[in-house]
C-alpha cells in the first residue's frame, strides 16, 4: 500500500552543517650535523716528553653544521690518562681552511714517559667516562730522550 510515500527531511542538524577542520602543526626538527675533524700530522712516535698535534676542522660551522667540543689526551693500554688533557672547541665559521686548524701540545706525565706506547684519543666533552673515542684513536710509540740516554749508558 504505501508505495508512493516520500519522506521529507526536516532540515539540517548541527552535525550536518558544520564541517570539522583540524589544523596540525609539526615542529621542524633540527637536522644539523656535528662538525667533522681529523688529525693533520702523521706523528707515530713520541721522542720528547711532549707531542704537538694539529687538528683540522673539516667544514665551517653554520646553521647546518653544529660546533663540537672535544677533549684530547694520551692514554695507556688500560685507558688511564698519562698526559695532560686539552679541550678543543671546533667552532670556526671561516671558509679559509687555514683558520680552522688548531694546534695542541700534550705533555707526558712521569708514568707516561716510562711507557713504551700510548693512545692519542679524542672524546666528546660530554663523555665523562672516556669510553668512546671520537674519530681519533691512534697508537703511538713512546721513545723519549730519557730512554735513549739510559740505553747509551
Residue pairs with C-beta under 8 A, 6 or more apart in sequence:
32 63
32 64
32 65
32 66
33 64
33 65
33 66
34 65
34 66
34 67
34 68
35 57
35 58
35 59
35 61
35 65
35 66
35 67
35 68
35 90
35 91
36 57
36 58
36 59
36 135
37 55
37 56
37 57
37 58
37 68
37 70
37 90
37 122
37 135
38 55
38 56
38 58
38 135
38 136
39 53
39 54
39 55
39 56
39 120
39 136
39 138
40 53
40 54
40 55
40 56
40 101
41 52
41 53
41 54
43 51
43 52
43 53
43 140
44 138
44 139
44 140
44 141
45 140
45 141
45 142
45 143
46 74
46 108
46 118
46 140
46 141
46 142
46 143
46 144
47 143
47 144
47 145
48 144
48 145
49 107
49 108
49 113
49 144
49 145
50 105
50 106
50 107
50 108
51 74
51 83
51 105
51 106
51 107
51 108
51 120
51 140
52 103
52 104
52 105
53 72
53 103
53 104
53 106
53 120
54 101
54 102
54 103
55 72
55 88
55 90
55 101
55 102
55 103
55 104
55 122
56 97
56 100
56 101
57 90
57 92
57 100
57 101
57 102
58 100
59 65
60 92
60 93
60 94
60 95
60 100
61 67
61 90
61 91
61 92
61 93
62 93
67 89
67 90
67 91
68 89
68 90
68 91
68 124
69 87
69 88
69 89
69 90
69 124
69 125
70 87
70 88
70 90
70 122
70 123
70 124
70 125
70 134
71 85
71 86
71 87
71 88
71 122
71 123
71 125
72 85
72 86
72 88
72 104
72 106
72 120
72 121
72 122
72 123
72 136
73 81
73 83
73 84
73 85
73 86
73 106
73 120
73 121
74 81
74 82
74 83
74 106
74 108
74 112
74 118
74 119
74 120
74 121
74 140
75 81
75 82
75 118
75 119
75 121
75 130
76 82
76 111
76 112
76 115
76 118
76 119
77 117
77 119
79 130
79 131
81 109
82 108
82 109
82 111
82 112
82 115
82 118
83 106
83 107
83 108
83 109
83 112
83 118
84 106
84 107
84 109
86 104
86 105
86 106
87 125
88 102
88 104
88 122
90 100
90 102
92 99
92 100
94 100
106 120
108 118
108 142
108 144
112 118
112 142
113 142
113 144
113 146
115 142
116 141
116 142
117 139
117 140
117 141
117 142
118 139
118 140
118 142
119 137
119 138
119 139
119 140
120 136
120 137
120 138
120 140
121 130
121 133
121 136
121 137
121 138
122 133
122 134
122 135
122 136
122 137
123 130
123 132
123 133
123 134
124 132
124 134
127 134
